[in-house]
Amino acid sequence: MSPIPEQAANPTAQCQQQSQFLSRHFSSEYGSRDYKLYIPSHYDHSDQPLPLVVMLHGCAQDAEDFALGTDMNRWADQYRVLVAYPNQAKIANLKRCWNWYKPKNQQVDRGEPALIAGLTQAVMHNYRVDAQRVYIAGLSAGGSMAAIMGATYPELYAAMGVHSGLAVGSATHVLAALVAMRQGSRSVQALSQLPNFVPTIIFQGDQDRIVHLRNAELILAQARQSLAASHAALTTEQQTVLPPIGHAYTRTQIKDVTGQTQIDYWLVQGAGHAWSGGNSSGSYTDPAGPNASLEMLRFFLSHFL
């Protein structure tokens, strides 16, 4: 789908039948970033508010590539969800990585977390967004930053998705980040020390040579510890699925006393550093895996603030 110029957008228009993929820009005291915004077909500014998903791309990607590779816009149109894709700036990182390993980017009201939160709130202000159903997800460096966003802004995001990312507190400088990516961090802060558990869905390939699967296990352990601090009588269900076509996977669900899944971990066998079930037209995708975009949306939409 070709981008629509920014001036073509009119959020006050009564009704727009076709979907739109808009170019946008956000500025604040914490910096500025371009971003893309997907508006599903039949969006009506006067209609009921829609959920919003914020998608953070990985290194060497940008918003358009990430949208294409994840195919999230297609599912967002089906489920009537707005999707924002912030672009990391080259001036901030030459490889367009989100700088998740810098201490200032692991804190509330500082650095990139404040910038991304501000961008999220700007979309919420300018469009009909359900404030109880705002979510964030990302791949690799974007997944690591999504985890930080959930930890630093639990009052803003109702759930988060981490694909091939690292746990909060895995590193505080670039060399430590490289070591953690290869083997997992040995010093990860406990999310139980931070306010409010955020429902979490995790995707990880067991053959990932860039971000070792131990990192997903640390995200799982961190989320489980935080969940246990606020919920009693948790149950764990695990199943391994061997589909006739595509990668097998093991799914671990941790449920609360009502039976709702609060943590959903998908370990994809034979998959590398790639968005599971993605579109091969984009970078870092593996079409043979279970569909991470669809499963994340399903998980997200079952959770409210």
Salt bridges, closest charged atoms under 4 A:
GLU6 OE2 - ARG24 NH1 3.70
ASP34 OD1 - HIS25 ND1 2.66
ASP47 OD2 - ARG80 NH2 3.91
GLU64 OE2 - LYS36 NZ 3.71
ASP71 OD2 - ARG74 NE 2.91
ASP130 OD2 - ARG133 NE 2.91
ASP208 OD2 - HIS273 ND1 2.75
GLU237 OE1 - LYS255 NZ 3.09
ASP264 OD2 - ARG251 NH2 2.82
ASP286 OD2 - HIS247 NE2 2.69
GLU295 OE2 - ARG298 NH1 3.15
